[in-house]
């Protein structure tokens, strides 16, 4: 569903959007459009389903249509990084979740890591400095948050994944405090983050039930799933049953989207209006 803009749409309305596959579930247009209404801007955001074979064509064609910016979600973050001029942060990660189209061409940036840090603080008061963090996953989002935890002063960032080379490269994003993990080491960490698609609606699991065994996570830890569709994954539901405080991925989505809008519009973005746009009475929300 396309949310209405703050003023009637016209041929002068500026367009942004989100590309991904799938993309119909994305809340990004709702968040963007809520901000545009609050800001009184004649802008609109929509979703564009782009399959992997069309990623380059989508990025190349967007400026010709006057599109101001694109959020980038699975599975395109790494591919887009090779198609645009990257900020130092995005170049370091080889991953882009935000593209800005300007007079100097397309610039790719990453806002996932900063978005998660902001969400953690707003929703639970969690600060990464001095903490041990356990990250499951090696994709673009996993690299972004691993780098963010390292930059924020985490005592250690442990990374778990199936491909040893990708695990090592992801852990290296945290610098000297990052290293590959063994599953059982999750018990010594204050924060556990699922940055894989395991549990996402409509995504294959390859027979894997959990990012990490819920039985290894205890109520004195905080568990975060970057997935927000469904709002409570089977993994989070199992953890809640055990008394573990949890958060889903909506918080990161809100804050990374706000950072993207700041890049596109050059204006201060009303984050609370974006939070209000995704408030859902049926959403169990965080348990923290």
C-alpha positions as CSV (number, residue, x, y, z in Angstrom):
1,X,0.0,0.0,0.0
2,X,1.3,3.4,-0.9
3,X,0.9,5.9,1.9
4,X,-0.5,9.3,0.8
5,X,2.0,12.2,0.6
6,X,1.6,15.4,2.7
7,X,0.4,17.2,-0.4
8,X,-1.4,15.9,-3.6
9,X,0.9,14.0,-5.8
10,X,1.8,15.8,-9.1
11,X,4.4,15.8,-11.9
12,X,6.6,17.8,-9.5
13,X,6.5,15.3,-6.7
14,X,10.0,13.9,-5.9
15,X,10.3,10.1,-5.7
16,X,12.4,7.8,-3.6
17,X,12.0,4.1,-2.9
18,X,13.3,0.8,-1.8
19,X,14.6,-2.0,-4.0
20,X,14.7,-5.6,-3.0
21,X,13.4,-9.1,-3.8
22,X,11.0,-9.6,-2.1
23,X,9.9,-6.1,-1.4
24,X,6.1,-6.1,-1.0
25,X,6.5,-6.6,2.8
26,X,8.8,-3.6,3.2
27,X,7.8,-0.9,5.7
28,X,10.3,1.6,4.3
29,X,7.7,3.4,2.1
30,X,5.4,3.8,5.1
31,X,8.3,5.2,7.2
32,X,9.5,7.6,4.5
33,X,6.0,8.9,3.7
34,X,5.2,9.5,7.3
35,X,8.3,11.6,7.6
36,X,7.5,13.5,4.4
37,X,4.0,14.3,5.7
38,X,5.5,15.6,9.0
39,X,8.0,17.6,7.1
40,X,5.5,19.0,4.7
41,X,7.5,17.8,1.7
42,X,6.1,17.1,-1.8
43,X,7.9,13.7,-1.9
44,X,6.7,10.1,-2.1
45,X,8.3,6.7,-1.5
46,X,7.4,3.4,-3.2
47,X,8.7,-0.1,-3.4
48,X,10.4,-1.5,-6.5
49,X,10.8,-5.3,-6.8
50,X,14.1,-5.8,-8.5
51,X,15.5,-9.3,-9.2
52,X,19.2,-10.0,-9.0
53,X,19.6,-9.9,-12.8
54,X,18.2,-6.4,-13.0
55,X,20.1,-4.7,-10.2
56,X,22.5,-2.9,-12.4
57,X,19.8,-1.7,-14.8
58,X,17.7,-0.4,-11.8
59,X,20.6,1.7,-10.5
60,X,21.6,3.0,-13.9
61,X,18.0,3.9,-14.8
62,X,16.9,5.6,-11.6
63,X,18.6,9.0,-12.2
64,X,17.1,9.2,-15.7
65,X,13.6,9.0,-14.0
66,X,14.5,11.7,-11.5
67,X,14.6,9.4,-8.5
68,X,16.3,11.1,-5.6
69,X,17.4,8.1,-3.6
70,X,16.9,4.4,-3.0
71,X,17.0,2.2,0.1
72,X,18.6,-1.1,-0.7
73,X,17.5,-4.4,1.0
74,X,18.1,-8.1,0.4
75,X,19.6,-9.4,-1.8
76,X,21.2,-6.4,-3.4
77,X,23.4,-4.7,-0.8
78,X,26.7,-6.2,-2.0
79,X,25.9,-5.9,-5.7
80,X,25.0,-2.2,-5.4
81,X,28.3,-1.5,-3.7
82,X,30.0,-2.5,-6.9
83,X,27.8,-0.2,-9.0
84,X,28.1,3.1,-7.3
85,X,30.7,5.4,-5.7
86,X,30.9,4.4,-2.1
87,X,31.5,6.4,1.1
88,X,34.5,5.2,3.1
89,X,32.1,3.3,5.4
90,X,30.3,1.5,2.6
91,X,33.6,0.8,0.8
92,X,35.0,-0.8,4.0
93,X,31.9,-3.1,4.2
94,X,31.5,-3.7,0.5
95,X,27.8,-3.2,1.2
96,X,25.3,-0.4,0.5
97,X,21.8,0.1,1.9
98,X,21.3,3.7,0.9
99,X,21.9,5.3,-2.6
100,X,21.7,9.0,-3.1
101,X,21.4,10.3,-6.7
102,X,23.0,13.8,-7.0
103,X,24.7,16.0,-9.5
104,X,27.9,14.0,-9.1
105,X,26.3,10.6,-9.7
106,X,25.2,7.8,-7.5
107,X,26.7,7.6,-4.0
108,X,26.3,4.5,-1.8
109,X,26.3,4.6,2.0
110,X,25.5,2.3,4.9
111,X,23.2,3.3,7.7
112,X,22.4,-0.1,9.2
113,X,25.0,-0.1,11.9
114,X,24.3,3.4,13.2
115,X,20.6,2.6,12.9
116,X,20.9,-0.5,15.2
117,X,23.0,1.3,17.8
118,X,20.3,4.1,17.9
119,X,17.5,1.6,18.2
120,X,19.2,-0.4,21.0
121,X,19.7,2.7,23.0
122,X,16.1,4.0,22.5
123,X,14.4,0.7,23.1
124,X,16.5,-0.8,25.9
125,X,19.2,1.7,27.0
126,X,21.9,-0.7,25.7
127,X,25.3,0.8,25.0
128,X,27.9,-1.3,23.2
129,X,30.9,0.1,24.9
130,X,32.6,-2.6,27.0
131,X,30.1,-5.3,26.1
132,X,30.6,-8.7,24.5
133,X,28.4,-9.1,21.4
134,X,27.5,-12.2,19.5
135,X,26.5,-11.8,15.8
136,X,25.0,-14.5,13.7
137,X,25.4,-13.9,10.0
138,X,27.9,-12.7,7.4
139,X,25.9,-10.7,4.9
140,X,25.8,-6.9,4.4
141,X,23.7,-6.2,7.5
142,X,25.9,-8.4,9.6
143,X,29.1,-6.7,8.4
144,X,27.6,-3.3,9.1
145,X,26.5,-4.0,12.6
146,X,29.8,-5.8,13.4
147,X,31.7,-2.7,12.3
148,X,29.4,-0.5,14.3
149,X,29.9,-2.5,17.5
150,X,33.6,-2.4,17.0
151,X,33.6,1.3,16.4
152,X,31.4,1.8,19.5
153,X,34.0,0.3,21.8
154,X,32.6,-3.3,22.3
155,X,34.9,-5.4,24.3
156,X,34.5,-8.3,21.9
157,X,32.4,-9.0,18.8
158,X,32.0,-12.7,18.0
159,X,30.7,-13.8,14.6
160,X,29.0,-17.1,13.8
161,X,28.3,-18.3,10.3
162,X,28.6,-21.3,8.0
163,X,31.3,-20.1,5.7
164,X,34.7,-19.8,7.5
165,X,36.1,-17.2,5.0
166,X,33.0,-15.0,5.2
167,X,33.0,-15.3,9.0
168,X,36.6,-14.2,9.2
169,X,36.0,-11.2,6.9
170,X,32.9,-10.2,8.8
171,X,34.7,-10.4,12.2
172,X,37.5,-8.3,10.8
173,X,35.0,-5.4,10.4
174,X,35.2,-5.0,14.2
175,X,39.0,-4.6,14.1
176,X,41.0,-6.1,16.9
177,X,37.9,-7.0,19.0
178,X,36.3,-9.1,16.3
179,X,36.8,-12.9,15.9
180,X,35.0,-16.0,14.7
181,X,32.8,-17.7,17.3
182,X,31.8,-21.1,18.4
183,X,28.1,-21.6,19.1
184,X,28.6,-22.3,22.8
185,X,30.3,-18.9,23.3
186,X,27.0,-17.2,23.0
187,X,26.5,-17.8,26.7
188,X,29.2,-15.2,27.6
189,X,27.7,-12.3,25.7
190,X,25.5,-9.5,26.8
191,X,23.9,-9.1,23.4
192,X,22.9,-11.7,20.8
193,X,21.9,-10.6,17.3
194,X,20.4,-12.6,14.4
195,X,21.5,-11.0,11.1
196,X,20.4,-13.9,8.9
197,X,17.1,-14.5,7.0
198,X,16.3,-17.5,9.3
199,X,12.8,-16.9,10.4
200,X,11.8,-14.4,7.8
201,X,8.4,-15.0,6.2
202,X,8.7,-16.6,2.8
203,X,12.5,-17.2,3.0
204,X,14.0,-20.8,2.7
205,X,15.8,-22.0,5.8
206,X,17.8,-24.9,4.2
207,X,16.6,-27.0,7.1
208,X,18.0,-24.7,9.8
209,X,15.5,-24.0,12.6
210,X,17.3,-21.4,14.7
211,X,20.1,-18.8,14.2
212,X,21.4,-20.1,17.6
213,X,19.8,-22.6,20.0
214,X,17.4,-20.7,22.2
215,X,18.4,-23.0,25.1
216,X,21.8,-21.3,25.1
217,X,20.4,-17.8,25.7
218,X,19.5,-16.7,29.2
219,X,17.3,-13.9,30.7
220,X,20.3,-11.8,31.6
221,X,21.1,-11.4,27.9
222,X,19.4,-9.2,25.3
223,X,18.4,-10.9,22.0
224,X,17.8,-8.9,18.8
225,X,16.4,-10.2,15.5
226,X,17.0,-7.9,12.5
227,X,13.9,-9.4,10.9
228,X,10.6,-7.5,11.2
229,X,8.4,-9.7,9.0
230,X,7.0,-11.4,11.0
231,X,7.3,-9.0,13.9
232,X,8.1,-11.9,16.2
233,X,10.1,-14.7,14.6
234,X,9.9,-18.3,15.9
235,X,13.3,-17.7,17.5
236,X,12.2,-14.6,19.4
237,X,9.0,-16.3,20.4
238,X,11.0,-19.2,21.9
239,X,13.2,-16.8,23.7
240,X,10.3,-14.8,25.2
241,X,8.9,-18.1,26.5
242,X,12.2,-18.4,28.4
243,X,12.1,-14.9,29.8
244,X,14.8,-13.5,27.6
245,X,14.3,-9.8,26.7
246,X,14.0,-9.4,22.9
247,X,13.8,-6.8,20.2
248,X,12.8,-7.2,16.5
249,X,14.2,-5.4,13.5
250,X,11.7,-2.5,13.4
251,X,13.9,-0.3,15.5
252,X,16.9,-0.6,13.2
253,X,14.6,-0.1,10.2
254,X,13.3,3.2,11.6
255,X,16.6,4.7,12.5
256,X,18.5,3.6,9.4
257,X,15.6,5.0,7.3
258,X,15.8,8.3,9.2
259,X,19.5,8.6,8.4
260,X,18.8,7.9,4.7
261,X,16.2,10.6,4.6
262,X,18.6,13.1,6.0
263,X,21.0,12.3,3.2
264,X,18.3,12.6,0.5
265,X,16.5,15.8,1.8
266,X,19.3,17.6,3.6
267,X,16.8,18.3,6.5
268,X,16.3,17.1,10.1
269,X,14.0,14.1,10.0
270,X,11.2,13.6,12.6
271,X,12.1,10.2,13.9
272,X,9.1,10.0,16.3
273,X,6.7,10.5,13.4
274,X,8.3,7.4,11.8
275,X,8.0,5.4,15.0
276,X,4.3,6.3,15.1
277,X,3.8,5.1,11.6
278,X,4.9,1.6,12.4
279,X,3.0,1.3,15.8
280,X,0.6,-1.6,15.5
281,X,-1.7,-2.6,18.3
282,X,-1.3,-6.3,17.2
283,X,2.5,-6.1,17.3
284,X,3.8,-7.7,20.5
285,X,6.9,-5.4,20.1
286,X,10.0,-5.6,22.2
287,X,9.9,-7.4,25.5
288,X,12.6,-5.2,27.0
